[in-house]
């Protein structure tokens, strides 16, 4: 079979697509980079917002119009919580819920044997999944599901309870990825901070990170999103090892205690402030980013202003801002006092503007400094040569002119002009 793979949504979805690609290649099938040539099109969907589900429907229709002969296989969170709705979309074929996702390759090919993955085709995989994967970064799924009950979130419904992979399996995979040439691995999960608890190891994530640093050669290790209540005392000591990159994404969701209580978030303004202070004291050059939901049911103007002021006080390096999206089956969907789209749009505008201001201030701190950049892709070319895009260890997006062959290399680069989305630099030879 010729199979085209793509993903909408989180890094965990990206990791799952990479795993499917390795399984298909190992089973003798061909992963293609052009949907028009495929026999099967697999879309890993997202349901975190109404916009994400809309994207899945539009993408399904577009792929069908491009290649009406291909079977479009839909999996992921949207396929799990609303299979009948998704099945009614033009072009939709097979619907595979999350609980069956790990068997998706065998559902496509019942003769396929899912043996130990082989990583000798990673350069091919990187090229084929350029639109989905992290290119020089490997996304490693270590955990799935979530035991939290945040009132706005549909993920627990779509993904089920928390489930962790065994530590030895994760370490072996990352070592194989390092041997295959990856410079960076990103640990991903729906509720990453809960890693190991279902296996009886409350300090599981700390032990996992320590084991990866001790028993693999991966040059750079990064963590994806961590809930604030999952970060235990002493966790920041792990960053004494410079291979663990100084970037933490810790979702806040609101800077108002009253809103946080309605969201059933297990943190407060005081607790989060204490966490941010400890993290910055322990981790030099830390990039602390966060998620914010604006326009949550019942959010008053006073609460929103309070949230804005708190975000400014904590001076996050980057904000991911989402207007509240009503998700079926969640507690928040049944709450009173839902806000109008106009109010949510205006509050989003204000929070995004603050986020750009804070990002610019963070980036300007590094003007003139030399930092190591992992180069990932070429954004174009001009009279000065190829325009490369890469990331510092603390996740600043950098563009610089350079020669061919920089992909997946780490070079020292002097940072210069800053803007909210990143920085311009010049490679130090």
ChimeraX attribute file (.defattr): number of C-alpha atoms within 10 A of each C-alpha:
attribute: neighborCount
match mode: 1-to-1
recipient: residues
	/A:1	15
	/A:2	17
	/A:3	24
	/A:4	24
	/A:5	25
	/A:6	21
	/A:7	25
	/A:8	19
	/A:9	19
	/A:10	15
	/A:11	23
	/A:12	22
	/A:13	27
	/A:14	26
	/A:15	24
	/A:16	18
	/A:17	22
	/A:18	25
	/A:19	17
	/A:20	20
	/A:21	24
	/A:22	20
	/A:23	22
	/A:24	24
	/A:25	18
	/A:26	20
	/A:27	18
	/A:28	10
	/A:29	16
	/A:30	17
	/A:31	23
	/A:32	22
	/A:33	19
	/A:34	14
	/A:35	20
	/A:36	18
	/A:37	16
	/A:38	22
	/A:39	18
	/A:40	23
	/A:41	26
	/A:42	26
	/A:43	23
	/A:44	24
	/A:45	25
	/A:46	26
	/A:47	25
	/A:48	20
	/A:49	20
	/A:50	15
	/A:51	12
	/A:52	16
	/A:53	21
	/A:54	14
	/A:55	17
	/A:56	24
	/A:57	21
	/A:58	14
	/A:59	17
	/A:60	24
	/A:61	18
	/A:62	14
	/A:63	20
	/A:64	21
	/A:65	14
	/A:66	14
	/A:67	19
	/A:68	14
	/A:69	14
	/A:70	23
	/A:71	19
	/A:72	25
	/A:73	21
	/A:74	26
	/A:75	26
	/A:76	26
	/A:77	26
	/A:78	29
	/A:79	27
	/A:80	23
	/A:81	20
	/A:82	16
	/A:83	17
	/A:84	11
	/A:85	11
	/A:86	22
	/A:87	16
	/A:88	11
	/A:89	14
	/A:90	15
	/A:91	23
	/A:92	18
	/A:93	20
	/A:94	17
	/A:95	21
	/A:96	22
	/A:97	21
	/A:98	20
	/A:99	14
	/A:100	13
	/A:101	17
	/A:102	15
	/A:103	15
	/A:104	20
	/A:105	19
	/A:106	16
	/A:107	14
	/A:108	15
	/A:109	14
	/A:110	10
	/A:111	10
	/A:112	16
	/A:113	13
	/A:114	15
	/A:115	9
	/A:116	9
	/A:117	13
	/A:118	15
	/A:119	18
	/A:120	15
	/A:121	12
	/A:122	18
	/A:123	14
	/A:124	11
	/A:125	20
	/A:126	18
	/A:127	13
	/A:128	20
	/A:129	22
	/A:130	13
	/A:131	14
	/A:132	18
	/A:133	22
	/A:134	20
	/A:135	23
	/A:136	21
	/A:137	20
	/A:138	23
	/A:139	28
	/A:140	23
	/A:141	22
	/A:142	26
	/A:143	22
	/A:144	21
	/A:145	20
	/A:146	20
	/A:147	15
	/A:148	17
	/A:149	17
	/A:150	19
	/A:151	20
	/A:152	25
	/A:153	23
	/A:154	22
	/A:155	25
	/A:156	20
	/A:157	17
	/A:158	23
	/A:159	21
	/A:160	14
	/A:161	15
	/A:162	21
	/A:163	22
	/A:164	20
	/A:165	15
	/A:166	15
	/A:167	18
	/A:168	11
	/A:169	11
	/A:170	18
	/A:171	20
	/A:172	14
	/A:173	17
	/A:174	25
	/A:175	19
	/A:176	19
	/A:177	24
	/A:178	20
	/A:179	15
	/A:180	15
	/A:181	18
	/A:182	23
	/A:183	21
	/A:184	26
	/A:185	23
	/A:186	22
	/A:187	25
	/A:188	25
	/A:189	29
	/A:190	26
	/A:191	25
	/A:192	25
	/A:193	25
	/A:194	28
	/A:195	29
	/A:196	24
	/A:197	15
	/A:198	14
	/A:199	12
	/A:200	9
	/A:201	13
	/A:202	16
	/A:203	17
	/A:204	21
	/A:205	22
	/A:206	20
	/A:207	17
	/A:208	20
	/A:209	18
	/A:210	15
	/A:211	15
	/A:212	20
	/A:213	20
	/A:214	11
	/A:215	12
	/A:216	17
	/A:217	17
	/A:218	21
	/A:219	17
	/A:220	19
	/A:221	22
	/A:222	22
	/A:223	21
	/A:224	20
	/A:225	21
	/A:226	20
	/A:227	18
	/A:228	20
	/A:229	16
	/A:230	18
	/A:231	18
	/A:232	13
	/A:233	9
	/A:234	10
	/A:235	15
	/A:236	16
	/A:237	12
	/A:238	17
	/A:239	16
	/A:240	11
	/A:241	11
	/A:242	14
	/A:243	17
	/A:244	23
	/A:245	23
	/A:246	23
	/A:247	23
	/A:248	21
	/A:249	21
	/A:250	21
	/A:251	20
	/A:252	22
	/A:253	20
	/A:254	29
	/A:255	24
	/A:256	22
	/A:257	17
	/A:258	15
	/A:259	23
	/A:260	20
	/A:261	15
	/A:262	18
	/A:263	20
	/A:264	16
	/A:265	22
	/A:266	15
	/A:267	15
	/A:268	19
	/A:269	16
	/A:270	9
	/A:271	12
	/A:272	18
	/A:273	14
	/A:274	11
	/A:275	18
	/A:276	17
	/A:277	11
	/A:278	14
	/A:279	21
	/A:280	15
	/A:281	12
	/A:282	17
	/A:283	19
	/A:284	13
	/A:285	16
	/A:286	18
	/A:287	24
	/A:288	22
	/A:289	21
	/A:290	22
	/A:291	16
	/A:292	21
	/A:293	22
	/A:294	27
	/A:295	28
	/A:296	27
	/A:297	22
	/A:298	16
	/A:299	19
	/A:300	15
	/A:301	12
	/A:302	10
	/A:303	18
	/A:304	20
	/A:305	16
	/A:306	16
	/A:307	22
	/A:308	20
	/A:309	15
	/A:310	17
	/A:311	22
	/A:312	16
	/A:313	10
	/A:314	15
	/A:315	20
	/A:316	21
	/A:317	24
	/A:318	24
	/A:319	24
	/A:320	15
	/A:321	18
	/A:322	20
	/A:323	19
	/A:324	22
	/A:325	21
	/A:326	20
	/A:327	19
	/A:328	16
	/A:329	14
	/A:330	18
	/A:331	18
	/A:332	23
	/A:333	17
	/A:334	14
	/A:335	13
	/A:336	9
	/A:337	11
	/A:338	17
	/A:339	16
	/A:340	10
	/A:341	13
	/A:342	10
	/A:343	14
	/A:344	20
	/A:345	15
	/A:346	14
	/A:347	22
	/A:348	20
	/A:349	15
	/A:350	13
	/A:351	24
	/A:352	18
	/A:353	14
	/A:354	20
	/A:355	25
	/A:356	17
	/A:357	17
	/A:358	21
	/A:359	24
	/A:360	19
	/A:361	17
	/A:362	22
	/A:363	22
	/A:364	18
	/A:365	11
	/A:366	18
	/A:367	16
	/A:368	13
	/A:369	12
	/A:370	17
	/A:371	20
	/A:372	19
	/A:373	27
	/A:374	27
	/A:375	25
	/A:376	19
	/A:377	19
	/A:378	18
	/A:379	11
	/A:380	11
	/A:381	12
	/A:382	8
	/A:383	6
	/A:384	10
	/A:385	13
	/A:386	19
	/A:387	17
	/A:388	22
	/A:389	24
	/A:390	24
	/A:391	19
	/A:392	20
	/A:393	24
	/A:394	20
	/A:395	21
	/A:396	21
	/A:397	20
	/A:398	25
	/A:399	25
	/A:400	24
	/A:401	20
	/A:402	17
	/A:403	11
	/A:404	11
	/A:405	8
	/A:406	18
	/A:407	17
	/A:408	19
	/A:409	16
	/A:410	18
	/A:411	17
	/A:412	17
	/A:413	23
	/A:414	20
	/A:415	24
	/A:416	18
	/A:417	14
	/A:418	20
	/A:419	15
	/A:420	19
	/A:421	13
	/A:422	20
	/A:423	22
	/A:424	18
	/A:425	26
	/A:426	16
	/A:427	17
	/A:428	11
	/A:429	6
